[in-house]
Structures are given as C-alpha cells and as structure tokens.
Amino acid sequence: MSSRAMTEPAFFILTALLDAPRHGYGIVADVAELSRGRVQLKIGSLYGVLDRLVGDGLVELDREEVWRGRLRRYYRLTERGGHALDAEAQRLAANARLASTRLRVWRNPITGTPS
C-alpha cells in the first residue's frame, strides 16, 4: 500500500484478518462488529477492497472450499499487511493524541486542561 491513508473499510478488513483467515461473509460480519456498526460492507464493495488489498500484497487467498454448493474463498493477512495495519494504527493514534492535546488547550486556553 502506498503512503496514502488507509480507508476505513481496508483498516477494518485487515483488523478482522489478524487472528484467522476468513471468508467474505465472515469478514463482513467481523467488520460490522469491530466498527460497532459504523462500517457496513456489502459483498460487492468487500471484494473491491479485497482485490485492492491482494494487489497491494496486504492480503492473500488462503484457501477455497465448497460449502452448500457454493465456493467460499478464505483470505489471510500477509506479513506486509500486518506491518501496514500497524503503521496505520500508529498514524491514527498520533493524530488522536495531537487532536486531544489541542482540544485541552481549546477548552481552557489558560491552563490547557479541560474546564
């Protein structure tokens, strides 16, 4: 992935794949849970993001299984994907720290503490 900021769906997809490979509907359900419902992926948009993540080397196909007559593709996080997710989490945390610091000053410019 380039130096551009990671999209929120990509961030949560990578986070969902941290502990185990998952298939499409499993990823959709995990992303909804992890984001507390803020990110609601449709299957079509999921596969668009997955294709980009695979192209960037952040995710790879783990296996394919037939389940109830349909093919399920399971995806897993690559080492590169783990590093990209770590970098994005650190970037977001640094941004949150900066905003929090400036908000303290904004709330109380004299002491820099919340009023």
C-alpha positions in Angstrom: 0.0 0.0 0.0 1.3 3.5 -0.7 1.9 6.2 1.8 -1.7 7.4 1.4 -4.0 7.0 4.4 -5.8 3.6 4.5 -9.5 3.6 4.0 -11.7 2.7 7.0 -13.0 -0.4 5.3 -9.5 -1.6 4.5 -8.4 -0.9 8.1 -11.2 -3.0 9.5 -10.8 -5.8 6.9 -7.1 -6.1 7.9 -8.0 -6.0 11.5 -10.6 -8.7 11.0 -8.0 -10.9 9.4 -5.5 -10.6 12.2 -6.4 -13.7 14.2 -7.5 -16.1 11.4 -8.4 -16.4 7.7 -12.0 -15.6 6.9 -14.4 -15.9 4.0 -16.4 -13.0 2.6 -19.4 -13.1 4.9 -17.2 -13.7 7.9 -15.2 -10.6 7.1 -18.4 -8.6 6.6 -19.7 -9.7 10.0 -16.4 -9.1 11.8 -16.0 -5.6 10.3 -19.5 -4.7 11.4 -18.8 -5.9 14.9 -15.3 -4.4 15.1 -16.5 -1.0 13.9 -19.6 -1.2 16.1 -21.8 -0.9 13.0 -20.1 2.2 11.6 -18.8 0.2 8.6 -21.4 -1.9 6.8 -19.8 -3.6 3.9 -21.8 -5.1 1.0 -20.4 -8.1 -0.6 -19.7 -6.2 -3.9 -17.7 -3.5 -2.1 -15.9 -6.0 0.1 -14.5 -7.8 -2.9 -13.4 -4.5 -4.5 -11.4 -3.7 -1.3 -10.1 -7.2 -1.1 -8.9 -7.1 -4.7 -7.0 -3.9 -4.0 -5.5 -5.4 -0.8 -4.5 -8.5 -2.6 -3.0 -6.4 -5.4 -1.0 -4.4 -2.8 0.2 -7.6 -1.2 -1.5 -7.0 2.1 -3.9 -9.9 1.9 -3.7 -13.2 0.1 -6.0 -16.1 -0.8 -5.7 -18.8 2.0 -7.9 -21.5 0.5 -11.2 -22.2 -1.3 -13.9 -24.6 -0.1 -17.2 -25.7 -1.4 -20.0 -25.0 1.2 -23.6 -25.8 0.4 -22.7 -25.9 -3.3 -21.0 -22.5 -3.4 -17.4 -21.7 -3.5 -16.0 -19.9 -0.4 -12.7 -18.1 -0.6 -10.8 -17.5 2.6 -8.4 -14.7 2.8 -5.5 -14.2 5.2 -3.3 -11.3 6.3 0.2 -11.2 4.9 3.2 -10.1 6.9 3.2 -6.9 4.8 -0.4 -6.4 5.6 0.3 -6.7 9.3 3.0 -4.1 9.0 0.7 -1.8 7.0 -2.0 -2.2 9.6 0.5 -1.5 12.4 1.7 1.7 10.7 -1.9 2.9 10.1 -2.9 2.2 13.7 0.2 4.2 14.9 -0.7 7.1 12.4 -4.3 7.2 13.7 -3.1 7.1 17.4 -0.7 10.0 16.7 -3.5 12.0 15.1 -5.8 11.4 18.0 -3.0 12.4 20.5 -2.5 15.7 18.6 -6.2 16.5 18.5 -6.6 15.6 22.2 -3.7 17.9 23.1 -5.1 20.8 21.1 -8.6 20.2 22.4 -7.3 20.6 26.0 -5.9 24.0 25.1 -9.1 25.0 23.3 -11.3 24.0 26.2 -9.2 26.0 28.7 -6.5 28.2 27.0 -5.1 29.4 30.3 -4.3 26.1 31.9 -4.5 23.8 28.9 -6.8 21.4 30.9 -10.5 20.6 30.4 -12.9 23.0 32.1 
